[in-house]
């Protein structure tokens, strides 16, 4: 079966493709920023799917990849 070419979407179309999420690598002790939680520090990494981040009010469990969180 032949693959179809990549679809082109009009800029104002309500059917936009899903944005691509970049897989960032987080390390214990690294500083991160979250869109709603603010600045934090990586406390622990649990495999490749989750991390505990301390945002000042205690550690928060964040599922990875998280589009709202970036390394600093």
mmCIF file of the N, C-alpha and C atoms, coordinates in Angstrom:
data_MODEL
# 
_entry.id   MODEL 
# 
loop_
_atom_site.group_PDB 
_atom_site.id 
_atom_site.type_symbol 
_atom_site.label_atom_id 
_atom_site.label_alt_id 
_atom_site.label_comp_id 
_atom_site.label_asym_id 
_atom_site.label_entity_id 
_atom_site.label_seq_id 
_atom_site.pdbx_PDB_ins_code 
_atom_site.Cartn_x 
_atom_site.Cartn_y 
_atom_site.Cartn_z 
_atom_site.occupancy 
_atom_site.B_iso_or_equiv 
_atom_site.pdbx_formal_charge 
_atom_site.auth_seq_id 
_atom_site.auth_comp_id 
_atom_site.auth_asym_id 
_atom_site.auth_atom_id 
_atom_site.pdbx_PDB_model_num 
ATOM 1   N N  . UNK A 1 1  ? 0.834   -1.164 0.000  1.00 0.00 ? 1  UNK A N  1 
ATOM 2   C CA . UNK A 1 1  ? 0.000   0.000  0.000  1.00 0.00 ? 1  UNK A CA 1 
ATOM 3   C C  . UNK A 1 1  ? 0.885   1.235  0.000  1.00 0.00 ? 1  UNK A C  1 
ATOM 4   N N  . UNK A 1 2  ? 0.608   2.165  -0.866 1.00 0.00 ? 2  UNK A N  1 
ATOM 5   C CA . UNK A 1 2  ? 1.410   3.376  -0.986 1.00 0.00 ? 2  UNK A CA 1 
ATOM 6   C C  . UNK A 1 2  ? 1.043   4.359  0.126  1.00 0.00 ? 2  UNK A C  1 
ATOM 7   N N  . UNK A 1 3  ? 2.025   5.091  0.604  1.00 0.00 ? 3  UNK A N  1 
ATOM 8   C CA . UNK A 1 3  ? 1.756   6.089  1.631  1.00 0.00 ? 3  UNK A CA 1 
ATOM 9   C C  . UNK A 1 3  ? 1.283   7.368  0.970  1.00 0.00 ? 3  UNK A C  1 
ATOM 10  N N  . UNK A 1 4  ? 0.364   8.049  1.609  1.00 0.00 ? 4  UNK A N  1 
ATOM 11  C CA . UNK A 1 4  ? -0.154  9.293  1.051  1.00 0.00 ? 4  UNK A CA 1 
ATOM 12  C C  . UNK A 1 4  ? 0.782   10.431 1.427  1.00 0.00 ? 4  UNK A C  1 
ATOM 13  N N  . UNK A 1 5  ? 0.838   11.464 0.588  1.00 0.00 ? 5  UNK A N  1 
ATOM 14  C CA . UNK A 1 5  ? 1.705   12.599 0.924  1.00 0.00 ? 5  UNK A CA 1 
ATOM 15  C C  . UNK A 1 5  ? 1.170   13.321 2.160  1.00 0.00 ? 5  UNK A C  1 
ATOM 16  N N  . UNK A 1 6  ? 2.034   14.050 2.804  1.00 0.00 ? 6  UNK A N  1 
ATOM 17  C CA . UNK A 1 6  ? 1.660   14.778 4.017  1.00 0.00 ? 6  UNK A CA 1 
ATOM 18  C C  . UNK A 1 6  ? 0.584   15.812 3.683  1.00 0.00 ? 6  UNK A C  1 
ATOM 19  N N  . UNK A 1 7  ? -0.459  15.855 4.495  1.00 0.00 ? 7  UNK A N  1 
ATOM 20  C CA . UNK A 1 7  ? -1.577  16.750 4.266  1.00 0.00 ? 7  UNK A CA 1 
ATOM 21  C C  . UNK A 1 7  ? -1.205  18.188 4.530  1.00 0.00 ? 7  UNK A C  1 
ATOM 22  N N  . UNK A 1 8  ? -1.694  19.090 3.710  1.00 0.00 ? 8  UNK A N  1 
ATOM 23  C CA . UNK A 1 8  ? -1.484  20.522 3.928  1.00 0.00 ? 8  UNK A CA 1 
ATOM 24  C C  . UNK A 1 8  ? -2.770  21.105 4.480  1.00 0.00 ? 8  UNK A C  1 
ATOM 25  N N  . UNK A 1 9  ? -2.643  21.935 5.494  1.00 0.00 ? 9  UNK A N  1 
ATOM 26  C CA . UNK A 1 9  ? -3.792  22.539 6.139  1.00 0.00 ? 9  UNK A CA 1 
ATOM 27  C C  . UNK A 1 9  ? -3.784  24.040 5.879  1.00 0.00 ? 9  UNK A C  1 
ATOM 28  N N  . UNK A 1 10 ? -4.954  24.592 5.644  1.00 0.00 ? 10 UNK A N  1 
ATOM 29  C CA . UNK A 1 10 ? -5.084  26.032 5.485  1.00 0.00 ? 10 UNK A CA 1 
ATOM 30  C C  . UNK A 1 10 ? -4.850  26.680 6.843  1.00 0.00 ? 10 UNK A C  1 
ATOM 31  N N  . UNK A 1 11 ? -4.263  27.870 6.866  1.00 0.00 ? 11 UNK A N  1 
ATOM 32  C CA . UNK A 1 11 ? -3.892  28.523 8.121  1.00 0.00 ? 11 UNK A CA 1 
ATOM 33  C C  . UNK A 1 11 ? -5.087  28.782 9.033  1.00 0.00 ? 11 UNK A C  1 
ATOM 34  N N  . UNK A 1 12 ? -6.260  29.015 8.467  1.00 0.00 ? 12 UNK A N  1 
ATOM 35  C CA . UNK A 1 12 ? -7.420  29.304 9.301  1.00 0.00 ? 12 UNK A CA 1 
ATOM 36  C C  . UNK A 1 12 ? -8.322  28.092 9.502  1.00 0.00 ? 12 UNK A C  1 
ATOM 37  N N  . UNK A 1 13 ? -7.880  26.924 9.091  1.00 0.00 ? 13 UNK A N  1 
ATOM 38  C CA . UNK A 1 13 ? -8.673  25.714 9.221  1.00 0.00 ? 13 UNK A CA 1 
ATOM 39  C C  . UNK A 1 13 ? -8.807  25.304 10.689 1.00 0.00 ? 13 UNK A C  1 
ATOM 40  N N  . UNK A 1 14 ? -10.004 24.886 11.122 1.00 0.00 ? 14 UNK A N  1 
ATOM 41  C CA . UNK A 1 14 ? -10.150 24.418 12.498 1.00 0.00 ? 14 UNK A CA 1 
ATOM 42  C C  . UNK A 1 14 ? -9.586  23.008 12.700 1.00 0.00 ? 14 UNK A C  1 
ATOM 43  N N  . UNK A 1 15 ? -9.150  22.371 11.630 1.00 0.00 ? 15 UNK A N  1 
ATOM 44  C CA . UNK A 1 15 ? -8.641  21.006 11.695 1.00 0.00 ? 15 UNK A CA 1 
ATOM 45  C C  . UNK A 1 15 ? -7.123  20.987 11.560 1.00 0.00 ? 15 UNK A C  1 
ATOM 46  N N  . UNK A 1 16 ? -6.439  21.741 12.387 1.00 0.00 ? 16 UNK A N  1 
ATOM 47  C CA . UNK A 1 16 ? -4.984  21.814 12.352 1.00 0.00 ? 16 UNK A CA 1 
ATOM 48  C C  . UNK A 1 16 ? -4.384  20.516 12.893 1.00 0.00 ? 16 UNK A C  1 
ATOM 49  N N  . UNK A 1 17 ? -3.215  20.120 12.379 1.00 0.00 ? 17 UNK A N  1 
ATOM 50  C CA . UNK A 1 17 ? -2.567  18.928 12.923 1.00 0.00 ? 17 UNK A CA 1 
ATOM 51  C C  . UNK A 1 17 ? -2.103  19.184 14.354 1.00 0.00 ? 17 UNK A C  1 
ATOM 52  N N  . UNK A 1 18 ? -1.968  18.123 15.099 1.00 0.00 ? 18 UNK A N  1 
ATOM 53  C CA . UNK A 1 18 ? -1.506  18.240 16.483 1.00 0.00 ? 18 UNK A CA 1 
ATOM 54  C C  . UNK A 1 18 ? -0.062  18.728 16.492 1.00 0.00 ? 18 UNK A C  1 
ATOM 55  N N  . UNK A 1 19 ? 0.286   19.652 17.397 1.00 0.00 ? 19 UNK A N  1 
ATOM 56  C CA . UNK A 1 19 ? 1.665   20.127 17.457 1.00 0.00 ? 19 UNK A CA 1 
ATOM 57  C C  . UNK A 1 19 ? 2.600   19.014 17.907 1.00 0.00 ? 19 UNK A C  1 
ATOM 58  N N  . UNK A 1 20 ? 3.807   19.030 17.393 1.00 0.00 ? 20 UNK A N  1 
ATOM 59  C CA . UNK A 1 20 ? 4.773   18.009 17.777 1.00 0.00 ? 20 UNK A CA 1 
ATOM 60  C C  . UNK A 1 20 ? 5.383   18.384 19.127 1.00 0.00 ? 20 UNK A C  1 
ATOM 61  N N  . UNK A 1 21 ? 5.511   17.403 19.996 1.00 0.00 ? 21 UNK A N  1 
ATOM 62  C CA . UNK A 1 21 ? 6.094   17.611 21.315 1.00 0.00 ? 21 UNK A CA 1 
ATOM 63  C C  . UNK A 1 21 ? 7.535   17.129 21.269 1.00 0.00 ? 21 UNK A C  1 
ATOM 64  N N  . UNK A 1 22 ? 8.443   18.024 21.617 1.00 0.00 ? 22 UNK A N  1 
ATOM 65  C CA . UNK A 1 22 ? 9.852   17.651 21.642 1.00 0.00 ? 22 UNK A CA 1 
ATOM 66  C C  . UNK A 1 22 ? 10.141  16.909 22.937 1.00 0.00 ? 22 UNK A C  1 
ATOM 67  N N  . UNK A 1 23 ? 10.850  15.802 22.826 1.00 0.00 ? 23 UNK A N  1 
ATOM 68  C CA . UNK A 1 23 ? 11.221  15.045 24.012 1.00 0.00 ? 23 UNK A CA 1 
ATOM 69  C C  . UNK A 1 23 ? 12.460  15.682 24.633 1.00 0.00 ? 23 UNK A C  1 
ATOM 70  N N  . UNK A 1 24 ? 12.273  16.313 25.784 1.00 0.00 ? 24 UNK A N  1 
ATOM 71  C CA . UNK A 1 24 ? 13.394  16.915 26.489 1.00 0.00 ? 24 UNK A CA 1 
ATOM 72  C C  . UNK A 1 24 ? 13.942  15.917 27.490 1.00 0.00 ? 24 UNK A C  1 
ATOM 73  N N  . UNK A 1 25 ? 15.219  16.007 27.749 1.00 0.00 ? 25 UNK A N  1 
ATOM 74  C CA . UNK A 1 25 ? 15.878  15.134 28.715 1.00 0.00 ? 25 UNK A CA 1 
ATOM 75  C C  . UNK A 1 25 ? 16.049  15.932 30.004 1.00 0.00 ? 25 UNK A C  1 
ATOM 76  N N  . UNK A 1 26 ? 15.507  15.400 31.081 1.00 0.00 ? 26 UNK A N  1 
ATOM 77  C CA . UNK A 1 26 ? 15.597  16.056 32.384 1.00 0.00 ? 26 UNK A CA 1 
ATOM 78  C C  . UNK A 1 26 ? 16.570  15.290 33.263 1.00 0.00 ? 26 UNK A C  1 
ATOM 79  N N  . UNK A 1 27 ? 17.356  16.024 34.058 1.00 0.00 ? 27 UNK A N  1 
ATOM 80  C CA . UNK A 1 27 ? 18.323  15.424 34.970 1.00 0.00 ? 27 UNK A CA 1 
ATOM 81  C C  . UNK A 1 27 ? 18.005  15.870 36.389 1.00 0.00 ? 27 UNK A C  1 
ATOM 82  N N  . UNK A 1 28 ? 18.333  15.032 37.359 1.00 0.00 ? 28 UNK A N  1 
ATOM 83  C CA . UNK A 1 28 ? 18.111  15.364 38.767 1.00 0.00 ? 28 UNK A CA 1 
ATOM 84  C C  . UNK A 1 28 ? 18.944  16.597 39.108 1.00 0.00 ? 28 UNK A C  1 
ATOM 85  N N  . UNK A 1 29 ? 18.310  17.563 39.745 1.00 0.00 ? 29 UNK A N  1 
ATOM 86  C CA . UNK A 1 29 ? 18.977  18.803 40.137 1.00 0.00 ? 29 UNK A CA 1 
ATOM 87  C C  . UNK A 1 29 ? 18.840  19.917 39.116 1.00 0.00 ? 29 UNK A C  1 
ATOM 88  N N  . UNK A 1 30 ? 18.323  19.632 37.936 1.00 0.00 ? 30 UNK A N  1 
ATOM 89  C CA . UNK A 1 30 ? 18.192  20.645 36.885 1.00 0.00 ? 30 UNK A CA 1 
ATOM 90  C C  . UNK A 1 30 ? 17.043  21.588 37.205 1.00 0.00 ? 30 UNK A C  1 
ATOM 91  N N  . UNK A 1 31 ? 17.167  22.843 36.782 1.00 0.00 ? 31 UNK A N  1 
ATOM 92  C CA . UNK A 1 31 ? 16.105  23.831 36.951 1.00 0.00 ? 31 UNK A CA 1 
ATOM 93  C C  . UNK A 1 31 ? 15.167  23.752 35.755 1.00 0.00 ? 31 UNK A C  1 
ATOM 94  N N  . UNK A 1 32 ? 13.868  23.853 36.023 1.00 0.00 ? 32 UNK A N  1 
ATOM 95  C CA . UNK A 1 32 ? 12.855  23.812 34.963 1.00 0.00 ? 32 UNK A CA 1 
ATOM 96  C C  . UNK A 1 32 ? 11.833  24.916 35.216 1.00 0.00 ? 32 UNK A C  1 
ATOM 97  N N  . UNK A 1 33 ? 11.075  25.226 34.190 1.00 0.00 ? 33 UNK A N  1 
ATOM 98  C CA . UNK A 1 33 ? 9.962   26.156 34.326 1.00 0.00 ? 33 UNK A CA 1 
ATOM 99  C C  . UNK A 1 33 ? 8.707   25.513 33.749 1.00 0.00 ? 33 UNK A C  1 
ATOM 100 N N  . UNK A 1 34 ? 7.600   25.739 34.429 1.00 0.00 ? 34 UNK A N  1 
ATOM 101 C CA . UNK A 1 34 ? 6.313   25.187 34.016 1.00 0.00 ? 34 UNK A CA 1 
ATOM 102 C C  . UNK A 1 34 ? 5.366   26.360 33.779 1.00 0.00 ? 34 UNK A C  1 
ATOM 103 N N  . UNK A 1 35 ? 4.527   26.264 32.762 1.00 0.00 ? 35 UNK A N  1 
ATOM 104 C CA . UNK A 1 35 ? 3.640   27.376 32.404 1.00 0.00 ? 35 UNK A CA 1 
ATOM 105 C C  . UNK A 1 35 ? 2.732   27.809 33.548 1.00 0.00 ? 35 UNK A C  1 
ATOM 106 N N  . UNK A 1 36 ? 2.209   26.884 34.323 1.00 0.00 ? 36 UNK A N  1 
ATOM 107 C CA . UNK A 1 36 ? 1.291   27.265 35.395 1.00 0.00 ? 36 UNK A CA 1 
ATOM 108 C C  . UNK A 1 36 ? 1.884   27.130 36.797 1.00 0.00 ? 36 UNK A C  1 
ATOM 109 N N  . UNK A 1 37 ? 2.905   26.293 36.983 1.00 0.00 ? 37 UNK A N  1 
ATOM 110 C CA . UNK A 1 37 ? 3.478   26.066 38.315 1.00 0.00 ? 37 UNK A CA 1 
ATOM 111 C C  . UNK A 1 37 ? 4.706   26.919 38.592 1.00 0.00 ? 37 UNK A C  1 
ATOM 112 N N  . UNK A 1 38 ? 5.338   27.474 37.568 1.00 0.00 ? 38 UNK A N  1 
ATOM 113 C CA . UNK A 1 38 ? 6.480   28.365 37.743 1.00 0.00 ? 38 UNK A CA 1 
ATOM 114 C C  . UNK A 1 38 ? 7.820   27.635 37.732 1.00 0.00 ? 38 UNK A C  1 
ATOM 115 N N  . UNK A 1 39 ? 8.792   28.224 38.447 1.00 0.00 ? 39 UNK A N  1 
ATOM 116 C CA . UNK A 1 39 ? 10.147  27.667 38.496 1.00 0.00 ? 39 UNK A CA 1 
ATOM 117 C C  . UNK A 1 39 ? 10.222  26.506 39.469 1.00 0.00 ? 39 UNK A C  1 
ATOM 118 N N  . UNK A 1 40 ? 11.047  25.526 39.113 1.00 0.00 ? 40 UNK A N  1 
ATOM 119 C CA . UNK A 1 40 ? 11.215  24.375 39.989 1.00 0.00 ? 40 UNK A CA 1 
ATOM 120 C C  . UNK A 1 40 ? 12.532  23.672 39.750 1.00 0.00 ? 40 UNK A C  1 
ATOM 121 N N  . UNK A 1 41 ? 12.797  22.660 40.578 1.00 0.00 ? 41 UNK A N  1 
ATOM 122 C CA . UNK A 1 41 ? 14.014  21.862 40.467 1.00 0.00 ? 41 UNK A CA 1 
ATOM 123 C C  . UNK A 1 41 ? 13.619  20.393 40.445 1.00 0.00 ? 41 UNK A C  1 
ATOM 124 N N  . UNK A 1 42 ? 14.267  19.626 39.559 1.00 0.00 ? 42 UNK A N  1 
ATOM 125 C CA . UNK A 1 42 ? 13.978  18.201 39.424 1.00 0.00 ? 42 UNK A CA 1 
ATOM 126 C C  . UNK A 1 42 ? 14.515  17.481 40.658 1.00 0.00 ? 42 UNK A C  1 
ATOM 127 N N  . UNK A 1 43 ? 13.608  16.770 41.368 1.00 0.00 ? 43 UNK A N  1 
ATOM 128 C CA . UNK A 1 43 ? 13.987  16.033 42.573 1.00 0.00 ? 43 UNK A CA 1 
ATOM 129 C C  . UNK A 1 43 ? 14.356  14.602 42.221 1.00 0.00 ? 43 UNK A C  1 
ATOM 130 N N  . UNK A 1 44 ? 13.532  13.955 41.383 1.00 0.00 ? 44 UNK A N  1 
ATOM 131 C CA . UNK A 1 44 ? 13.814  12.578 40.989 1.00 0.00 ? 44 UNK A CA 1 
ATOM 132 C C  . UNK A 1 44 ? 13.170  12.289 39.639 1.00 0.00 ? 44 UNK A C  1 
ATOM 133 N N  . UNK A 1 45 ? 13.761  11.320 38.945 1.00 0.00 ? 45 UNK A N  1 
ATOM 134 C CA . UNK A 1 45 ? 13.242  10.854 37.666 1.00 0.00 ? 45 UNK A CA 1 
ATOM 135 C C  . UNK A 1 45 ? 12.793  9.413  37.875 1.00 0.00 ? 45 UNK A C  1 
ATOM 136 N N  . UNK A 1 46 ? 11.592  9.100  37.434 1.00 0.00 ? 46 UNK A N  1 
ATOM 137 C CA . UNK A 1 46 ? 11.053  7.749  37.580 1.00 0.00 ? 46 UNK A CA 1 
ATOM 138 C C  . UNK A 1 46 ? 10.895  7.136  36.198 1.00 0.00 ? 46 UNK A C  1 
ATOM 139 N N  . UNK A 1 47 ? 11.945  6.488  35.719 1.00 0.00 ? 47 UNK A N  1 
ATOM 140 C CA . UNK A 1 47 ? 11.931  5.917  34.369 1.00 0.00 ? 47 UNK A CA 1 
ATOM 141 C C  . UNK A 1 47 ? 12.003  7.016  33.334 1.00 0.00 ? 47 UNK A C  1 
ATOM 142 N N  . UNK A 1 48 ? 11.292  6.842  32.248 1.00 0.00 ? 48 UNK A N  1 
ATOM 143 C CA . UNK A 1 48 ? 11.271  7.867  31.203 1.00 0.00 ? 48 UNK A CA 1 
ATOM 144 C C  . UNK A 1 48 ? 9.903   8.522  31.109 1.00 0.00 ? 48 UNK A C  1 
ATOM 145 N N  . UNK A 1 49 ? 8.973   8.156  31.979 1.00 0.00 ? 49 UNK A N  1 
ATOM 146 C CA . UNK A 1 49 ? 7.602   8.625  31.848 1.00 0.00 ? 49 UNK A CA 1 
ATOM 147 C C  . UNK A 1 49 ? 7.155   9.613  32.914 1.00 0.00 ? 49 UNK A C  1 
ATOM 148 N N  . UNK A 1 50 ? 7.919   9.827  33.980 1.00 0.00 ? 50 UNK A N  1 
ATOM 149 C CA . UNK A 1 50 ? 7.484   10.768 35.011 1.00 0.00 ? 50 UNK A CA 1 
ATOM 150 C C  . UNK A 1 50 ? 8.672   11.315 35.792 1.00 0.00 ? 50 UNK A C  1 
ATOM 151 N N  . UNK A 1 51 ? 8.426   12.440 36.463 1.00 0.00 ? 51 UNK A N  1 
ATOM 152 C CA . UNK A 1 51 ? 9.452   13.078 37.275 1.00 0.00 ? 51 UNK A CA 1 
ATOM 153 C C  . UNK A 1 51 ? 8.773   13.776 38.444 1.00 0.00 ? 51 UNK A C  1 
ATOM 154 N N  . UNK A 1 52 ? 9.531   13.955 39.534 1.00 0.00 ? 52 UNK A N  1 
ATOM 155 C CA . UNK A 1 52 ? 9.050   14.740 40.653 1.00 0.00 ? 52 UNK A CA 1 
ATOM 156 C C  . UNK A 1 52 ? 9.803   16.062 40.630 1.00 0.00 ? 52 UNK A C  1 
ATOM 157 N N  . UNK A 1 53 ? 9.038   17.152 40.621 1.00 0.00 ? 53 UNK A N  1 
ATOM 158 C CA . UNK A 1 53 ? 9.604   18.485 40.539 1.00 0.00 ? 53 UNK A CA 1 
ATOM 159 C C  . UNK A 1 53 ? 9.193   19.252 41.785 1.00 0.00 ? 53 UNK A C  1 
ATOM 160 N N  . UNK A 1 54 ? 10.162  19.928 42.439 1.00 0.00 ? 54 UNK A N  1 
ATOM 161 C CA . UNK A 1 54 ? 9.866   20.753 43.606 1.00 0.00 ? 54 UNK A CA 1 
ATOM 162 C C  . UNK A 1 54 ? 9.689   22.191 43.138 1.00 0.00 ? 54 UNK A C  1 
ATOM 163 N N  . UNK A 1 55 ? 8.455   22.695 43.244 1.00 0.00 ? 55 UNK A N  1 
ATOM 164 C CA . UNK A 1 55 ? 8.139   24.064 42.837 1.00 0.00 ? 55 UNK A CA 1 
ATOM 165 C C  . UNK A 1 55 ? 8.073   25.006 44.030 1.00 0.00 ? 55 UNK A C  1 
ATOM 166 N N  . UNK A 1 56 ? 8.598   24.596 45.165 1.00 0.00 ? 56 UNK A N  1 
ATOM 167 C CA . UNK A 1 56 ? 8.625   25.439 46.353 1.00 0.00 ? 56 UNK A CA 1 
ATOM 168 C C  . UNK A 1 56 ? 7.563   25.070 47.374 1.00 0.00 ? 56 UNK A C  1 
ATOM 169 N N  . UNK A 1 57 ? 6.455   24.538 46.943 1.00 0.00 ? 57 UNK A N  1 
ATOM 170 C CA . UNK A 1 57 ? 5.383   24.152 47.866 1.00 0.00 ? 57 UNK A CA 1 
ATOM 171 C C  . UNK A 1 57 ? 5.358   22.641 48.072 1.00 0.00 ? 57 UNK A C  1 
ATOM 172 N N  . UNK A 1 58 ? 6.455   21.978 47.725 1.00 0.00 ? 58 UNK A N  1 
ATOM 173 C CA . UNK A 1 58 ? 6.529   20.529 47.839 1.00 0.00 ? 58 UNK A CA 1 
ATOM 174 C C  . UNK A 1 58 ? 6.634   19.891 46.465 1.00 0.00 ? 58 UNK A C  1 
ATOM 175 N N  . UNK A 1 59 ? 7.082   18.645 46.414 1.00 0.00 ? 59 UNK A N  1 
ATOM 176 C CA . UNK A 1 59 ? 7.265   17.990 45.116 1.00 0.00 ? 59 UNK A CA 1 
ATOM 177 C C  . UNK A 1 59 ? 5.940   17.692 44.419 1.00 0.00 ? 59 UNK A C  1 
ATOM 178 N N  . UNK A 1 60 ? 5.940   17.908 43.112 1.00 0.00 ? 60 UNK A N  1 
ATOM 179 C CA . UNK A 1 60 ? 4.784   17.609 42.265 1.00 0.00 ? 60 UNK A CA 1 
ATOM 180 C C  . UNK A 1 60 ? 5.171   16.491 41.310 1.00 0.00 ? 60 UNK A C  1 
ATOM 181 N N  . UNK A 1 61 ? 4.262   15.554 41.100 1.00 0.00 ? 61 UNK A N  1 
ATOM 182 C CA . UNK A 1 61 ? 4.479   14.451 40.172 1.00 0.00 ? 61 UNK A CA 1 
ATOM 183 C C  . UNK A 1 61 ? 4.030   14.913 38.787 1.00 0.00 ? 61 UNK A C  1 
ATOM 184 N N  . UNK A 1 62 ? 4.960   14.953 37.808 1.00 0.00 ? 62 UNK A N  1 
ATOM 185 C CA . UNK A 1 62 ? 4.665   15.417 36.452 1.00 0.00 ? 62 UNK A CA 1 
ATOM 186 C C  . UNK A 1 62 ? 4.904   14.267 35.483 1.00 0.00 ? 62 UNK A C  1 
ATOM 187 N N  . UNK A 1 63 ? 3.916   14.006 34.614 1.00 0.00 ? 63 UNK A N  1 
ATOM 188 C CA . UNK A 1 63 ? 4.070   12.984 33.581 1.00 0.00 ? 63 UNK A CA 1 
ATOM 189 C C  . UNK A 1 63 ? 4.860   13.550 32.415 1.00 0.00 ? 63 UNK A C  1 
ATOM 190 N N  . UNK A 1 64 ? 5.759   12.759 31.876 1.00 0.00 ? 64 UNK A N  1 
ATOM 191 C CA . UNK A 1 64 ? 6.593   13.179 30.752 1.00 0.00 ? 64 UNK A CA 1 
ATOM 192 C C  . UNK A 1 64 ? 6.151   12.481 29.486 1.00 0.00 ? 64 UNK A C  1 
ATOM 193 N N  . UNK A 1 65 ? 6.271   13.077 28.328 1.00 0.00 ? 65 UNK A N  1 
ATOM 194 C CA . UNK A 1 65 ? 6.737   14.437 28.065 1.00 0.00 ? 65 UNK A CA 1 
ATOM 195 C C  . UNK A 1 65 ? 5.660   15.432 28.414 1.00 0.00 ? 65 UNK A C  1 
ATOM 196 N N  . UNK A 1 66 ? 6.084   16.583 28.905 1.00 0.00 ? 66 UNK A N  1 
ATOM 197 C CA . UNK A 1 66 ? 5.162   17.645 29.319 1.00 0.00 ? 66 UNK A CA 1 
ATOM 198 C C  . UNK A 1 66 ? 5.437   18.863 28.451 1.00 0.00 ? 66 UNK A C  1 
ATOM 199 N N  . UNK A 1 67 ? 4.474   19.232 27.606 1.00 0.00 ? 67 UNK A N  1 
ATOM 200 C CA . UNK A 1 67 ? 4.650   20.361 26.702 1.00 0.00 ? 67 UNK A CA 1 
ATOM 201 C C  . UNK A 1 67 ? 4.713   21.681 27.455 1.00 0.00 ? 67 UNK A C  1 
ATOM 202 N N  . UNK A 1 68 ? 4.144   21.748 28.666 1.00 0.00 ? 68 UNK A N  1 
ATOM 203 C CA . UNK A 1 68 ? 4.116   22.977 29.438 1.00 0.00 ? 68 UNK A CA 1 
ATOM 204 C C  . UNK A 1 68 ? 5.401   23.204 30.232 1.00 0.00 ? 68 UNK A C  1 
ATOM 205 N N  . UNK A 1 69 ? 6.334   22.254 30.235 1.00 0.00 ? 69 UNK A N  1 
ATOM 206 C CA . UNK A 1 69 ? 7.553   22.356 31.046 1.00 0.00 ? 69 UNK A CA 1 
ATOM 207 C C  . UNK A 1 69 ? 8.789   22.323 30.153 1.00 0.00 ? 69 UNK A C  1 
ATOM 208 N N  . UNK A 1 70 ? 9.742   23.212 30.456 1.00 0.00 ? 70 UNK A N  1 
ATOM 209 C CA . UNK A 1 70 ? 10.986  23.268 29.686 1.00 0.00 ? 70 UNK A CA 1 
ATOM 210 C C  . UNK A 1 70 ? 12.180  23.377 30.626 1.00 0.00 ? 70 UNK A C  1 
ATOM 211 N N  . UNK A 1 71 ? 13.322  22.912 30.147 1.00 0.00 ? 71 UNK A N  1 
ATOM 212 C CA . UNK A 1 71 ? 14.580  23.059 30.877 1.00 0.00 ? 71 UNK A CA 1 
ATOM 213 C C  . UNK A 1 71 ? 15.054  24.488 30.828 1.00 0.00 ? 71 UNK A C  1 
ATOM 214 N N  . UNK A 1 72 ? 15.771  24.907 31.861 1.00 0.00 ? 72 UNK A N  1 
ATOM 215 C CA . UNK A 1 72 ? 16.398  26.230 31.843 1.00 0.00 ? 72 UNK A CA 1 
ATOM 216 C C  . UNK A 1 72 ? 17.875  26.112 31.637 1.00 0.00 ? 72 UNK A C  1 
# 
